[in-house]
Amino acid sequence: MSRAKLIKQLKEKNPQLNRTELENILNIFSESISHKLGNGGIVEIRGLGRWYCKKLKENFNARNPSTNELIYKPERFKIRFRPSKKLNKIINE
């Protein structure tokens, strides 16, 4: 689902709100999640799931597959999502 489709669905369910208000709500929601994950926190929404950052260690022995030369990959973070039991049940039905 794209951002535009989400705003369209929210507008259909909440006709009293205009498009700019819905866009602001969505922006605040996404910025809040980004800010919390950027600080290394965990974001959990009951019934949906949880986002968290996983630390990947540095790698000195990685190879570029096209040239076969050694490259260095620094320590980095990767965002992970773990769906809730309720969401898993809905998806796997």
C-alpha positions in Angstrom: 0.0 0.0 0.0 1.4 3.4 -0.9 1.2 6.5 1.1 -1.3 8.1 -1.2 -3.6 5.1 -1.0 -3.4 5.1 2.8 -4.3 8.8 2.9 -7.2 8.1 0.5 -8.6 5.3 2.8 -8.2 7.5 5.9 -10.1 10.3 4.1 -13.0 7.9 3.3 -13.2 6.7 6.9 -12.8 10.3 8.3 -14.5 12.7 6.0 -14.4 15.5 8.6 -10.6 15.7 8.3 -9.0 17.3 5.2 -6.1 15.9 3.2 -3.4 18.2 4.7 -4.4 17.2 8.2 -4.2 13.5 7.3 -0.8 14.1 5.7 0.4 15.9 8.8 -0.7 13.0 11.1 1.1 10.5 8.9 4.2 12.6 8.8 4.2 13.0 12.6 3.7 9.2 13.0 6.6 8.3 10.6 8.9 10.9 12.1 8.2 9.7 15.6 9.1 6.1 14.6 12.2 7.3 12.7 13.4 9.4 15.7 12.9 6.6 18.2 14.7 4.0 16.0 17.5 6.5 15.3 18.2 6.7 19.0 18.4 2.9 19.2 14.9 2.4 20.8 12.2 0.0 20.2 8.8 0.9 18.7 5.9 -1.4 19.6 2.3 -1.1 18.4 0.0 -3.7 20.0 -1.7 -5.8 17.4 0.6 -4.8 14.6 4.2 -5.6 15.7 7.5 -4.1 16.8 10.4 -2.4 15.0 13.9 -2.6 16.5 17.5 -1.9 15.4 19.9 -4.8 15.1 23.6 -4.1 15.3 25.7 -5.7 12.5 29.3 -6.1 13.3 32.1 -4.8 11.1 33.5 -7.2 8.5 37.1 -7.1 7.2 36.9 -10.1 4.9 34.0 -9.1 2.7 34.5 -9.5 -1.0 33.2 -7.5 -4.0 31.6 -10.3 -6.1 32.3 -8.7 -9.5 36.0 -7.8 -8.9 36.8 -10.3 -6.1 38.7 -7.6 -4.2 38.5 -7.3 -0.4 36.3 -4.6 1.0 35.7 -3.3 4.5 32.2 -3.1 5.8 31.9 -0.9 8.9 29.7 -1.6 11.9 26.1 -0.7 11.1 22.5 -1.0 12.2 19.6 -2.7 10.4 16.0 -2.1 11.1 13.9 -5.3 11.8 10.2 -5.8 12.1 8.6 -8.5 14.1 4.8 -8.9 13.5 2.5 -9.6 16.4 0.7 -12.9 16.9 -2.5 -11.3 15.8 -1.0 -10.0 12.5 0.6 -13.4 11.9 -2.7 -15.1 12.3 -4.4 -12.8 9.9 -1.7 -13.2 7.3 -1.5 -17.0 7.5 -5.2 -17.7 7.4 
